[in-house]
Amino acid sequence: MRTQVAIIGGGPSGLLLSQLLHRKGIDTIVLERKTRKYVLGRIRAGILEVGFVNLMREAGVSKRMDAESFDHDGAVIAYGNSQFGINFKQHTGSHVVVYGQTEVTRDLYDAREAMDGKVVFNVQDVAINDANNNAPNVTYRVAGNSQRIDCDFIVGCDGFHGVSRQTIPAEVRRDYEKAYPFGWLGVLSETPPVHEELIYSSSDRGFALCSMRNANLSRYYVQCSLADSPEDWSDHRFWEELKRRVPESVADGLVTGPSIEKSIAPLRSFVTEPMRWGSLFLCGDAAHIVPPTGAKGLNTAASDIHYLYQGLAQYYRDRDSRGLDQYSEKALARIWKAERFSWWMTNLLHRFPDQSEFDLKMQRADLEFLRENEAAQTVMAQNYVGLPY
């Protein structure tokens, strides 16, 4: 087989890039190691920056998102029994959008099918070959048969454990990583949200987050030990612990119910440099990971897609490679700023096992400063709604 751009990974990043390129007349093939049903069964965050929303619109897949999503103009920060709001609209003129990543992925799959986009599922033994010369190709097996795709460029959207990043030689690649000593236990329940905005709560017992998917579907999180498993947390234990970590007025308004999904995610900050090696480009989790604090995971992938899409379109339209040559530098400049923001929010709101009394006083002072200082709120709002591309 032959295509212009081979994309490894059929999650939202790979599908969005494929859809954007398709609308510019650029041929792609997407390889996905799982089934469509499996990909759509993964529960992920649902806070979208306006930049991501605009990319969905440019890709022609925003109809359902525009009809069903919720605009969020701010967030609530709580500590102890105190809370205060930060109005994103007031500080930046912008907002974020609540629309589940599963729904984003579903819309993109539907769009690829409607345009006869090529997506190959259940691929195994994917290998990237000759990426550092002018004849790159991808080999893989599907249903026991060996296949090969010759292409101009290869894009790795295959996540942290995928083959793409590992293809870049160790002597070329440099990884930066920080692992946090706790995880997030997340519960999805068919209950109305406790508040119209997200609530980020710091307490002596640890962090908690009150979020939502829609008017009747809520997503809640509590900081937990990495040694825990979801089976350790009954629904009753979870709801009681959540109530202890939010202000009393919030706890009193909580509507509880059976969980329909429960999982634990470790927290990690990770960046690899560079994000290009020859004809191979890395996007999203293949190149970087942020803690979920601040909702930057999918949104950092979107900025990668923006830069790479523009570079590829420029190359095929004008035979001008400057956008591709600048891709890694541009993408990393924004990624590190998002990493800083997620790291800052994580340190601001969580309890760490080695915190001293001095550390706790500094954390409290940081929260008080954010509450009282308009400039500090503006900086947080600018980062939360998304820095410009």
C-alpha positions as CSV (number, residue, x, y, z in Angstrom):
1,M,0.0,0.0,0.0
2,R,1.0,3.6,-0.5
3,T,-0.2,6.7,1.3
4,Q,1.1,10.2,1.9
5,V,0.9,10.2,5.7
6,A,0.8,7.0,7.8
7,I,-0.7,7.6,11.2
8,I,-0.1,5.1,14.0
9,G,-2.8,5.3,16.7
10,G,-6.6,5.6,16.2
11,G,-7.4,7.7,19.2
12,P,-8.6,11.3,19.0
13,S,-5.2,12.7,18.0
14,G,-4.6,10.4,15.1
15,L,-8.2,10.7,13.9
16,L,-8.3,14.5,14.1
17,L,-5.1,14.8,12.1
18,S,-6.4,12.3,9.5
19,Q,-9.7,14.2,9.2
20,L,-8.0,17.6,8.9
21,L,-5.5,16.3,6.2
22,H,-8.3,14.6,4.3
23,R,-10.1,17.9,3.9
24,K,-7.0,19.3,2.3
25,G,-6.8,16.4,-0.1
26,I,-3.9,14.7,1.7
27,D,-4.2,10.9,1.8
28,T,-3.7,9.1,5.1
29,I,-4.0,5.6,6.6
30,V,-4.6,5.2,10.4
31,L,-3.4,2.1,12.2
32,E,-5.0,1.1,15.5
33,R,-4.0,-1.9,17.6
34,K,-7.4,-2.3,19.2
35,T,-11.0,-2.3,17.9
36,R,-13.2,0.7,17.5
37,K,-15.4,-0.6,20.3
38,Y,-12.4,-0.9,22.6
39,V,-11.2,2.7,21.9
40,L,-14.7,4.1,22.5
41,G,-14.9,2.2,25.8
42,R,-12.0,4.1,27.3
43,I,-13.2,6.8,29.8
44,R,-11.1,10.0,29.5
45,A,-11.4,13.7,30.5
46,G,-13.8,16.1,28.8
47,I,-12.5,19.6,29.2
48,L,-11.6,21.2,25.8
49,E,-9.8,24.4,25.2
50,V,-11.2,26.7,22.6
51,G,-8.2,25.9,20.3
52,F,-9.3,22.2,20.3
53,V,-12.9,23.2,19.7
54,N,-11.8,25.3,16.7
55,L,-9.8,22.4,15.2
56,M,-12.9,20.2,15.5
57,R,-14.9,22.8,13.6
58,E,-12.2,23.1,10.9
59,A,-12.3,19.3,10.6
60,G,-16.0,19.5,10.0
61,V,-16.9,17.3,13.0
62,S,-18.3,19.8,15.5
63,K,-22.1,19.5,14.9
64,R,-22.9,17.3,17.9
65,M,-20.2,18.9,20.0
66,D,-21.7,22.4,19.4
67,A,-25.2,21.1,20.2
68,E,-24.5,19.0,23.3
69,S,-21.4,20.6,25.0
70,F,-21.4,23.0,27.9
71,D,-19.4,26.2,28.0
72,H,-17.7,26.7,31.3
73,D,-16.7,30.3,32.2
74,G,-14.8,29.5,35.3
75,A,-13.8,27.1,38.1
76,V,-14.1,27.0,41.9
77,I,-11.0,26.5,44.1
78,A,-11.7,25.2,47.6
79,Y,-9.5,24.6,50.6
80,G,-10.7,23.5,54.0
81,N,-14.2,24.9,54.3
82,S,-13.4,28.0,52.1
83,Q,-14.0,28.4,48.4
84,F,-13.7,31.0,45.7
85,G,-14.4,31.3,42.1
86,I,-12.1,32.3,39.2
87,N,-14.0,33.7,36.2
88,F,-12.2,32.7,33.1
89,K,-14.4,34.9,30.9
90,Q,-13.8,37.9,33.0
91,H,-10.0,37.5,33.0
92,T,-9.4,36.3,29.5
93,G,-12.6,36.8,27.5
94,S,-12.6,33.0,26.8
95,H,-13.9,29.8,28.3
96,V,-13.5,26.0,28.2
97,V,-16.0,23.5,26.8
98,V,-17.2,20.3,28.6
99,Y,-17.6,17.4,26.0
100,G,-16.3,13.9,26.8
101,Q,-13.3,12.6,25.0
102,T,-15.2,9.5,24.2
103,E,-17.7,11.6,22.3
104,V,-15.0,13.4,20.5
105,T,-13.5,10.1,19.3
106,R,-16.9,8.8,18.3
107,D,-17.6,11.9,16.2
108,L,-14.2,11.5,14.5
109,Y,-14.7,7.8,13.7
110,D,-18.1,8.6,12.2
111,A,-16.5,11.4,10.1
112,R,-13.7,9.1,8.8
113,E,-16.3,6.4,7.9
114,A,-18.5,9.0,6.1
115,M,-15.5,10.1,4.0
116,D,-14.2,6.6,3.4
117,G,-11.2,7.3,5.5
118,K,-8.8,4.3,5.8
119,V,-8.6,3.0,9.4
120,V,-7.1,-0.4,10.0
121,F,-8.0,-2.1,13.3
122,N,-6.4,-4.9,15.3
123,V,-2.9,-4.3,13.9
124,Q,0.0,-6.2,15.5
125,D,3.8,-6.0,15.4
126,V,3.9,-2.5,14.0
127,A,7.4,-1.4,13.0
128,I,8.6,1.9,11.6
129,N,11.4,1.5,9.0
130,D,13.8,3.9,7.4
131,A,12.3,6.9,9.1
132,N,15.6,8.8,8.9
133,N,15.8,8.7,5.1
134,N,13.6,9.5,2.1
135,A,11.8,6.2,1.9
136,P,10.0,5.6,5.2
137,N,7.5,2.7,5.6
138,V,5.5,1.0,8.2
139,T,5.1,-2.8,8.5
140,Y,2.5,-4.6,10.6
141,R,0.4,-7.7,10.8
142,V,-3.4,-8.0,10.7
143,A,-5.4,-11.2,10.8
144,G,-2.0,-13.1,10.6
145,N,-1.0,-11.4,7.3
146,S,2.0,-9.1,6.9
147,Q,1.4,-5.7,5.4
148,R,3.5,-2.7,4.4
149,I,2.7,1.0,3.9
150,D,5.1,3.1,2.0
151,C,4.6,6.8,2.7
152,D,6.1,10.3,2.8
153,F,5.7,10.8,6.5
154,I,4.9,8.8,9.6
155,V,3.0,10.3,12.6
156,G,3.1,8.6,15.9
157,C,-0.1,9.1,17.9
158,D,0.2,5.8,19.7
159,G,0.6,6.9,23.2
160,F,3.3,6.5,25.9
161,H,3.7,2.7,25.4
162,G,3.6,2.8,21.6
163,V,6.3,2.0,19.1
164,S,6.8,5.5,17.7
165,R,8.9,7.1,20.5
166,Q,11.0,4.0,20.9
167,T,11.9,4.1,17.2
168,I,13.9,7.3,17.8
169,P,17.4,6.1,18.8
170,A,18.3,6.5,22.5
171,E,21.3,8.6,21.6
172,V,19.1,11.1,19.8
173,R,16.2,11.2,22.3
174,R,16.2,12.8,25.7
175,D,13.4,12.0,28.2
176,Y,12.3,14.2,31.1
177,E,10.1,12.7,33.8
178,K,8.6,13.3,37.2
179,A,6.4,10.6,38.8
180,Y,4.0,11.8,41.6
181,P,3.6,9.6,44.7
182,F,-0.2,9.2,44.4
183,G,-3.0,8.6,41.9
184,W,-6.5,9.7,41.2
185,L,-9.4,7.4,41.9
186,G,-12.1,8.4,39.4
187,V,-15.8,7.5,39.6
188,L,-18.4,8.1,36.9
189,S,-22.0,8.2,38.1
190,E,-25.4,8.9,36.6
191,T,-26.1,11.8,39.0
192,P,-26.5,15.5,38.5
193,P,-23.3,17.6,39.0
194,V,-22.9,19.2,42.4
195,H,-22.0,22.6,40.9
196,E,-22.3,24.3,37.5
197,E,-18.5,24.7,37.4
198,L,-15.7,22.3,38.3
199,I,-14.6,22.3,41.9
200,Y,-10.9,21.8,42.7
201,S,-10.6,21.0,46.4
202,S,-7.5,20.8,48.6
203,S,-8.0,19.3,52.1
204,D,-5.9,17.8,54.9
205,R,-7.1,14.4,53.7
206,G,-5.9,15.0,50.1
207,F,-7.2,16.4,46.8
208,A,-10.7,16.0,45.3
209,L,-12.3,17.2,42.1
210,C,-16.0,17.6,41.3
211,S,-16.5,17.5,37.5
212,M,-19.2,16.4,35.0
213,R,-20.0,15.1,31.6
214,N,-23.5,16.4,31.2
215,A,-26.5,17.4,33.2
216,N,-27.1,13.9,34.4
217,L,-23.6,12.4,34.4
218,S,-20.9,13.4,36.9
219,R,-17.3,12.6,37.2
220,Y,-15.6,12.8,40.7
221,Y,-12.0,12.1,41.8
222,V,-10.1,11.7,45.0
223,Q,-6.4,11.5,45.5
224,C,-5.4,8.0,46.6
225,S,-2.4,5.8,47.2
226,L,-0.7,4.1,44.3
227,A,-1.0,0.9,46.2
228,D,-4.8,1.1,46.1
229,S,-7.0,-0.7,43.5
230,P,-10.6,0.3,42.5
231,E,-11.8,-2.8,44.4
232,D,-10.5,-1.3,47.6
233,W,-13.1,1.5,47.3
234,S,-16.7,0.6,47.6
235,D,-19.2,3.3,46.4
236,H,-20.0,4.1,50.0
237,R,-16.4,4.6,51.0
238,F,-15.8,6.8,48.0
239,W,-18.8,9.1,48.6
240,E,-18.0,9.5,52.3
241,E,-14.3,10.3,51.5
242,L,-15.3,12.8,48.8
243,K,-17.6,14.6,51.3
244,R,-14.8,14.9,53.8
245,R,-12.6,16.6,51.2
246,V,-14.9,19.4,50.0
247,P,-16.5,22.3,51.8
248,E,-19.6,21.4,53.9
249,S,-21.9,23.4,51.5
250,V,-20.7,21.2,48.6
251,A,-20.9,18.0,50.6
252,D,-24.5,18.8,51.6
253,G,-25.5,19.3,47.9
254,L,-23.9,16.0,46.6
255,V,-26.3,13.6,45.0
256,T,-24.8,10.1,45.3
257,G,-25.5,7.0,43.4
258,P,-24.0,3.7,42.0
259,S,-20.8,4.1,40.1
260,I,-20.9,3.0,36.4
261,E,-17.1,3.2,36.0
262,K,-14.3,3.3,38.6
263,S,-10.6,3.5,37.9
264,I,-7.2,4.7,39.3
265,A,-4.8,6.7,37.2
266,P,-1.2,7.4,38.3
267,L,0.1,11.0,37.9
268,R,3.2,11.7,35.8
269,S,4.9,14.6,34.0
270,F,6.8,13.4,31.0
271,V,8.4,15.1,27.9
272,T,10.6,13.6,25.2
273,E,12.8,15.7,22.9
274,P,12.9,16.1,20.0
275,M,9.4,15.4,18.6
276,R,10.7,14.7,15.1
277,W,13.3,12.3,13.7
278,G,13.6,12.4,10.0
279,S,10.2,11.6,8.5
280,L,8.7,10.5,11.9
281,F,6.7,13.0,14.0
282,L,5.4,12.4,17.5
283,C,2.1,13.8,18.7
284,G,0.2,13.7,22.1
285,D,1.0,11.0,24.7
286,A,3.7,9.5,22.4
287,A,5.8,12.6,23.2
288,H,4.5,14.1,26.5
289,I,2.2,13.4,29.4
290,V,0.8,15.8,32.0
291,P,-1.0,15.2,35.3
292,P,-4.8,15.5,34.9
293,T,-4.8,18.5,37.2
294,G,-5.6,21.4,34.8
295,A,-7.1,19.3,32.1
296,K,-4.2,19.6,29.6
297,G,-3.7,16.0,28.3
298,L,-6.0,16.0,25.2
299,N,-5.5,19.7,24.7
300,T,-1.7,19.5,24.5
301,A,-2.2,16.8,21.8
302,A,-4.4,19.2,20.0
303,S,-1.7,21.9,19.8
304,D,0.7,19.3,18.4
305,I,-1.9,18.4,15.7
306,H,-2.3,22.1,14.9
307,Y,1.4,22.6,14.3
308,L,1.8,19.4,12.3
309,Y,-1.3,19.8,10.3
310,Q,-0.3,23.3,9.3
311,G,3.2,22.1,8.4
312,L,2.0,19.2,6.3
313,A,-0.6,21.3,4.5
314,Q,2.2,23.9,3.7
315,Y,4.4,21.1,2.4
316,Y,1.9,19.5,0.1
317,R,0.5,22.9,-1.1
318,D,3.7,24.8,-1.7
319,R,6.5,22.2,-1.3
320,D,7.7,24.4,1.6
321,S,9.1,22.3,4.5
322,R,9.6,25.2,7.0
323,G,6.5,24.3,9.0
324,L,7.7,20.7,9.4
325,D,11.2,21.8,10.1
326,Q,9.9,24.0,12.9
327,Y,7.4,21.5,14.3
328,S,9.4,20.1,17.2
329,E,10.6,23.5,18.4
330,K,7.1,25.1,18.2
331,A,5.3,22.2,19.8
332,L,7.8,21.8,22.7
333,A,7.7,25.5,23.5
334,R,4.0,25.2,24.2
335,I,4.2,21.8,25.8
336,W,6.6,22.9,28.5
337,K,4.3,25.8,29.4
338,A,1.4,23.3,29.8
339,E,3.7,21.0,31.8
340,R,4.5,23.9,34.1
341,F,0.9,24.8,34.7
342,S,-0.1,21.2,35.4
343,W,2.8,20.7,37.8
344,W,1.9,24.0,39.5
345,M,-1.7,23.0,40.0
346,T,-0.7,19.6,41.2
347,N,1.6,21.0,43.8
348,L,-0.9,23.6,44.8
349,L,-3.8,21.2,45.6
350,H,-2.4,17.8,46.6
351,R,-1.0,16.4,49.8
352,F,2.5,14.9,49.4
353,P,3.8,12.3,51.8
354,D,7.0,14.2,52.6
355,Q,5.5,17.6,53.1
356,S,6.8,19.5,56.2
357,E,4.8,21.9,58.3
358,F,6.6,24.7,56.4
359,D,5.6,23.2,53.1
360,L,1.9,23.1,54.2
361,K,2.1,26.8,55.2
362,M,3.5,27.7,51.8
363,Q,0.8,25.8,50.1
364,R,-1.9,27.6,52.1
365,A,-0.2,31.0,51.4
366,D,-0.2,30.2,47.7
367,L,-4.0,29.5,47.8
368,E,-4.6,32.6,49.8
369,F,-2.6,34.7,47.3
370,L,-4.5,33.2,44.4
371,R,-7.8,34.1,46.2
372,E,-6.8,37.7,46.9
373,N,-4.7,38.6,43.8
374,E,-6.5,39.4,40.6
375,A,-3.2,39.2,38.6
376,A,-2.6,35.7,39.9
377,Q,-6.2,34.7,38.9
378,T,-5.6,36.1,35.4
379,V,-2.5,34.0,35.0
380,M,-4.3,30.9,36.1
381,A,-7.2,31.7,33.8
382,Q,-5.0,32.3,30.8
383,N,-3.3,28.9,31.3
384,Y,-6.5,27.0,32.0
385,V,-8.4,28.2,28.9
386,G,-5.3,27.5,26.8
387,L,-2.3,29.5,25.7
388,P,-2.4,30.6,22.0
389,Y,-1.0,28.3,19.3
